[in-house]
Amino acid sequence: MKHFTIIALVFLATFTFAQNAPINFEPDGQGADWTWTVFENDVNPPVEVIANPDASGSNTTATVAKFTALQSGNPWAGTESLHGSDLGAFVLDETNSIIKIKVWKPVISDVGIKLVAASGWAQPEIKISNTVVNQWEELTFDFSGFPNPPAAEGQYDQIVVFPDFDLAGRTQDNIVYFDEITFSNGGGSGGDEPTVAAPVPPARNPEDVIAVFSGAYANVEGTDFNPAWGQSTIVSFVEIEGNEAMKYGNFNYQGTQFASPLNVAAMEFLHVDMWTANATAVNIFCISEGPVETPYSLPITPNQWVSYDIAMTSFTPVDLSAVIQFKFDGGDGTPAIYLDNLYFYKGDPVNTIEITEKNALKAYPNPVSAGSLVSFSADINTVEVYDLSGKLIISSSEQSISTELLKQGIYSLRIIDADNKIHLQKLMVK
C-alpha cells in the first residue's frame, strides 16, 4: 500500500505538471478546445478556430486560430488561455524556452507572447514583428533568460498572445491568423551581450524631450558619462545593428555628470532602455545639489531590451529644476548592463503625437521593393523616414519618395499631412 501511494503520487505529479504542446488547433491536438479569452479589444470578438485560409508556404495545416484586432481596440489587445487546465503547469527550462508561432497578417506590427503563473505573476511580454504580409511566417521568441515564478506564485500555466501589438494605432480592423505554437530547446541561458538594437523611441515634439543619450533626439552637450567616483564599472560605447549603446562592464555603480544642472521640472517621465544577461539588481537615481538622491529599482528581464518609463514623481524630494547627475548601482562588480535612450519627456508614455484614427494617411506600396517609389494616399507637408536605431534617413516634402537609399528592413515613417496632423506607421522594404 505504501509503494502504491508513492507511485500514485509520482503519476499524479507527472500528469498535473505536463505541458500541453504543441498548440496546433487540430481536433486531435492542443488549442482547439481551449478557453481563449479575448481582452482589451473593445467588444472582444472571440477567437475562432477555422479552416486554414491559406494552406501554402510555411503552414499547410488544416485548422488555425483567427483573431480580429479591432481598430477601436487597444494596441495590446490579445487572447489568453485558461489557467489551470489548458496549457498545464510547467517549469521553464532549456527544453522548452524557445517558443515559435506561425502568423498570417495583413500588416507589419509586433506579435507579443507572455507567460503567466497561476497567481497572475508574470514577466513582461516579448514582442517580435512580422516582416511579411498576407503570407505565413514563423516568429521565434527566446525565453531562455526568463526566470521561473517564485515558489509562492505557483508555476507557469498560461500563455498570452498579442497578435497585432501596434502602439501607433490601427487604421482598420485587422484579421490575424496564428497557429503552430511550439516549445523547444533553448540551448542554455542565451548570450551575454545584445545582438539587436534597443527599441526605436516614438517620434515626439522636440520641446517635449530633454535627451541625455539617444540617437533619436538631440542630446544635451558636455555630459561626462564616466566621472571618477572610484567605481569599478568600465564605461564603453558599442555598436549594435548600427546603433550606439552604452555598456557598463564590471558593474557596481556608475555616474553621469551633466555639464550644467538640467531643469526637468516640466518633464513627466524619465525613459531608459536596458539590457542585461546577468545583473540581478539595478537602481537608477536622479540627483540634485546637496546632494539629494532617490533610487528607483528597475525590474529586470534578462536577455532582452526592456523599456522603462518612470514617473518623475518617483524621485521626490529631488529638485527637478536642478538635476546634476544620474547614478546607477546594484551590481557587485561582475555583471554588465547596456543602456540606451536616456531622456526626460512629457506627454503620453506610449506616444505624444496626435494620430488620426480614421481615414489615416497611408504609404503605398507597403511592403515596397528597394529602389521603388513610395507614394501617399493624401497630400502631405513632410515625411521623415527613420531606421530601427532612430536615425533620420530621409526628410522630404515631395508627394513620393525613393527608397534607393534604404536597405531591406523595417523603417518608421512620421508623416505630416496637409492639415498638420501627424501619422506614424511602419514601412517594410523588401
Backbone hydrogen bonds, N-H to C=O, Kabsch-Sander energy under -0.5 kcal/mol:
donor,donor_aa,acceptor,acceptor_aa,energy
5,T,1,M,-2.0
6,I,2,K,-1.9
7,I,3,H,-2.4
8,A,4,F,-2.7
9,L,5,T,-2.3
10,V,6,I,-2.4
11,F,7,I,-2.5
12,L,8,A,-2.6
13,A,9,L,-2.7
14,T,10,V,-2.5
15,F,11,F,-2.6
16,T,12,L,-2.9
17,F,13,A,-2.1
18,A,15,F,-0.9
20,N,18,A,-0.5
20,N,87,L,-3.2
21,A,19,Q,-1.1
23,I,181,I,-2.8
24,N,22,P,-1.0
24,N,30,Q,-1.0
25,F,30,Q,-2.7
29,G,26,E,-2.1
30,Q,22,P,-0.7
34,W,31,G,-1.0
36,W,34,W,-1.0
37,T,35,T,-0.7
37,T,80,E,-2.7
38,V,36,W,-0.5
39,F,78,G,-2.3
43,V,41,N,-0.5
44,N,41,N,-2.1
48,E,66,K,-2.0
50,I,48,E,-0.6
50,I,64,V,-2.3
52,N,62,A,-3.0
55,A,52,N,-0.5
56,S,54,D,-2.6
56,S,59,N,-0.5
59,N,56,S,-1.7
64,V,50,I,-2.6
65,A,178,F,-2.5
66,K,48,E,-3.1
67,F,176,V,-3.4
69,A,67,F,-0.8
69,A,174,N,-3.2
70,L,68,T,-0.9
73,G,70,L,-1.4
74,N,40,E,-2.4
77,A,74,N,-1.9
78,G,39,F,-1.6
79,T,161,V,-2.4
80,E,37,T,-2.1
81,S,159,I,-2.1
85,S,82,L,-1.0
86,D,82,L,-1.3
87,L,82,L,-0.5
87,L,157,D,-0.5
88,G,157,D,-0.5
89,A,16,T,-0.9
90,F,156,Y,-2.2
93,D,91,V,-0.5
96,N,93,D,-1.4
97,S,93,D,-0.7
98,I,184,S,-2.2
99,I,97,S,-0.7
99,I,141,F,-2.7
100,K,98,I,-0.5
100,K,182,T,-1.9
101,I,139,L,-2.0
102,K,179,D,-2.8
103,V,137,E,-2.8
104,W,177,Y,-2.5
105,K,135,Q,-0.6
109,S,107,V,-0.6
110,D,165,F,-1.1
111,V,128,I,-2.9
112,G,162,F,-2.5
113,I,126,I,-2.3
114,K,160,V,-2.2
116,V,158,Q,-2.1
117,A,121,W,-3.0
118,A,155,Q,-1.5
119,S,153,E,-1.4
120,G,117,A,-1.6
123,Q,115,L,-0.6
126,I,113,I,-2.4
128,I,111,V,-2.7
130,N,109,S,-1.6
134,N,105,K,-3.2
137,E,103,V,-2.0
139,L,101,I,-3.1
139,L,137,E,-0.5
141,F,99,I,-3.1
143,F,97,S,-3.1
143,F,141,F,-0.8
146,F,143,F,-1.7
153,E,150,P,-2.3
154,G,151,A,-1.2
156,Y,90,F,-0.9
157,D,116,V,-2.4
158,Q,116,V,-1.1
160,V,114,K,-2.8
161,V,79,T,-2.9
162,F,112,G,-2.9
164,D,77,A,-0.5
165,F,110,D,-2.7
165,F,162,F,-0.5
166,D,164,D,-1.3
167,L,165,F,-0.5
169,G,166,D,-1.9
174,N,69,A,-2.8
175,I,173,D,-0.5
176,V,67,F,-3.1
176,V,174,N,-0.6
177,Y,104,W,-2.3
178,F,65,A,-2.1
179,D,102,K,-2.2
181,I,23,I,-2.4
182,T,100,K,-2.1
182,T,180,E,-0.7
184,S,98,I,-2.5
186,G,94,E,-2.7
187,G,94,E,-0.8
204,R,202,P,-0.5
208,D,205,N,-2.5
209,V,206,P,-1.6
210,I,344,F,-2.4
211,A,218,A,-0.8
212,V,342,L,-2.8
213,F,342,L,-2.0
220,V,211,A,-2.6
224,D,257,Q,-3.1
225,F,223,T,-0.7
229,W,227,P,-1.7
233,T,253,Y,-0.6
234,I,249,G,-2.8
235,V,233,T,-0.6
236,S,247,K,-2.0
238,V,245,A,-2.4
240,I,238,V,-0.5
240,I,243,N,-3.3
243,N,240,I,-1.7
245,A,238,V,-3.0
246,M,339,L,-2.7
247,K,236,S,-3.3
248,Y,337,I,-3.2
249,G,234,I,-2.8
249,G,247,K,-0.7
251,F,335,P,-3.0
254,Q,328,F,-2.5
256,T,326,F,-2.1
257,Q,224,D,-2.8
258,F,256,T,-0.5
258,F,324,I,-2.3
262,L,323,V,-2.9
264,V,262,L,-1.0
264,V,320,L,-2.9
267,M,264,V,-1.4
268,E,345,Y,-2.0
269,F,345,Y,-2.7
270,L,310,I,-2.5
271,H,343,Y,-3.2
272,V,308,Y,-1.8
273,D,340,D,-2.8
274,M,306,V,-2.2
275,W,338,Y,-2.1
277,A,336,A,-0.5
278,N,336,A,-0.5
283,N,329,D,-3.0
284,I,296,Y,-2.7
285,F,327,K,-2.5
286,C,294,T,-0.8
287,I,325,Q,-2.3
288,S,292,V,-2.4
289,E,322,A,-0.8
292,V,288,S,-2.1
294,T,286,C,-0.9
296,Y,284,I,-1.8
298,L,282,V,-2.8
303,N,276,T,-2.5
304,Q,301,T,-0.7
306,V,274,M,-2.3
308,Y,272,V,-2.6
310,I,270,L,-3.1
310,I,308,Y,-0.5
311,A,309,D,-0.5
312,M,268,E,-2.4
314,S,311,A,-2.3
315,F,312,M,-1.8
316,T,313,T,-1.3
318,V,315,F,-2.5
320,L,318,V,-1.0
322,A,319,D,-1.7
323,V,262,L,-2.7
324,I,287,I,-2.7
324,I,322,A,-0.5
325,Q,287,I,-1.5
326,F,256,T,-1.9
327,K,285,F,-1.4
328,F,254,Q,-2.8
329,D,283,N,-1.7
330,G,252,N,-1.0
331,G,252,N,-1.3
333,G,251,F,-2.7
334,T,251,F,-0.5
337,I,248,Y,-1.8
338,Y,275,W,-2.7
339,L,246,M,-3.1
340,D,273,D,-1.9
342,L,213,F,-2.4
343,Y,271,H,-1.8
343,Y,341,N,-0.8
344,F,210,I,-3.1
345,Y,269,F,-2.4
346,K,208,D,-1.7
356,T,422,I,-0.5
364,Y,375,S,-2.3
368,V,428,M,-2.6
372,S,369,S,-2.3
374,V,401,I,-2.9
375,S,364,Y,-3.1
376,F,399,Q,-0.8
377,S,362,K,-2.2
381,N,416,I,-3.5
382,T,416,I,-1.4
383,V,396,S,-2.5
384,E,414,R,-2.0
385,V,394,I,-2.7
386,Y,412,S,-2.8
387,D,391,K,-2.2
390,G,387,D,-2.1
393,I,385,V,-3.5
394,I,385,V,-1.3
396,S,383,V,-2.4
401,I,374,V,-2.4
403,T,372,S,-1.8
406,L,403,T,-1.8
409,G,429,V,-2.3
411,Y,427,L,-3.0
412,S,386,Y,-2.5
413,L,425,Q,-3.4
414,R,384,E,-2.4
415,I,413,L,-0.5
415,I,423,H,-2.9
416,I,382,T,-2.7
417,D,415,I,-0.6
417,D,421,K,-2.7
418,A,379,D,-1.3
420,N,417,D,-2.1
422,I,354,E,-0.6
423,H,415,I,-2.9
425,Q,413,L,-1.6
427,L,411,Y,-2.9
429,V,409,G,-3.2
429,V,427,L,-0.5
430,K,368,V,-2.8
430,K,428,M,-0.5
